[in-house]
Amino acid sequence: MTTNTKRAKLGPLLVDVAVPVGGYYLLKDAFGMSTLAALGWSSVVPALRTGWSAVRERRVNALAALILFVNVVGLLLSLVAGDPRLMLAKDSGVSSAIGIGILVSVALGRPMMTEGMKPWLLKGDAEREAAWARLVGGSAEFRRAEKVFSLVWGVVLLGECVVRVVGAYTLPVDTMVWLGNVIMMAAMVIGFLVSGALAAGPMARMLLAETGRTASTATASTATDRATVTPPSASALTVAGAAAE
């Protein structure tokens, strides 16, 4: 992985996680701001980054728009209610909205998480892509695993939402500022492990098996074609012999 690629991957993570957490403690402890003000100002940079990304790409990114909407609404509600805990609880709104959307997509038979998983399984291989198309069309087990992958992520994201909301209203605000990110990372790890074991892993094995069967069939077909080449007829051999004499 090149240095530029690493920066591209780490940049959004630093803006979305390090800046809000570090900014909160800096504004609250070093500058003496109130908890509500520190939470509000530390959320400005991530919100601006999300909006700028949407403008720069010249298209509406549904997920980016959702995150920006939740940030803005949560900030406004917190300012009206004067409740810093609501500021923390609103962060789980993104997880819950995405989780619900994923579960709805599974119910409709169009699992949303497939587009994120598919490139990792196909690895840009044309044979695997063809095998995927055949399995989707002819394997109920493969389609079931595809749905399970999205189902796991929908449940994990909703679970993360519940845990963070409960923590926001039961634990000290200073604790939840950093613990909220720990909960998010733990949910991601659980999602990867469970969805990999129940869905992505079996799907990868089915793809390899299907690709192998296709290759074996093609090899057998070529061998059969070579073995069944029509021999020259007796009359042709007679004519050829006469011409030679």
URBELMO-V973841 format. One record per backbone hydrogen bond with DSSP energy under -0.5 kcal/mol. NH is the residue of the N-H (numbers start at 1). CO is the residue of the C=O. If there is no record, write none. Layout:
# URBELMO-V973841
nh = <NH;NH>
co = <CO;CO>
This chain:
# URBELMO-V973841
nh = <6;7;8;9;10;11;12;13;14;15;16;17;18;19;20;21;22;23;24;25;26;27;28;29;30;30;31;33;38;39;40;41;42;43;43;44;45;47;48;49;50;51;52;53;54;55;56;57;58;59;61;62;65;66;67;68;69;70;71;72;73;74;75;76;77;78;79;80;81;82;83;84;86;87;88;89;90;91;91;92;93;94;95;96;97;98;99;100;101;102;103;104;105;106;107;108;109;110;114;115;116;117;118;119;120;121;122;123;125;129;130;131;132;133;134;135;136;137;138;139;140;143;144;145;146;147;148;149;150;151;152;153;154;155;156;157;158;159;160;161;162;163;164;165;166;167;168;169;170;170;171;176;177;178;178;179;180;182;183;184;185;186;187;188;189;190;191;192;193;194;195;196;197;198;199;200;201;203;204;205;206;207;208;209;210;211;212;213;214;215;216;217;218;219;220;221;222;223;224;225;226;227;228;229;237;238;239;240;241;242;243;244;245>
co = <2;3;4;5;6;7;8;9;10;11;12;13;13;14;15;17;18;19;20;21;22;23;24;25;25;26;26;27;34;35;36;37;38;39;40;41;41;43;44;45;46;47;48;49;50;51;52;53;55;54;59;60;61;62;63;64;65;66;67;68;69;70;71;72;73;74;75;76;77;78;78;82;83;83;84;85;86;87;88;89;90;91;91;92;93;94;95;96;97;98;99;100;101;102;103;104;106;105;111;112;113;113;114;115;117;117;118;119;122;125;126;127;128;129;130;131;132;133;134;135;138;139;140;141;142;143;144;145;146;147;148;149;150;151;152;153;154;155;156;157;158;159;160;161;162;163;164;165;166;167;167;172;173;174;175;175;176;178;179;180;181;182;183;184;185;186;187;188;189;190;191;192;193;194;195;195;196;199;200;201;202;203;204;205;206;207;208;209;210;211;212;213;214;215;216;217;218;219;220;221;222;223;224;226;233;234;235;236;237;238;239;240;241>
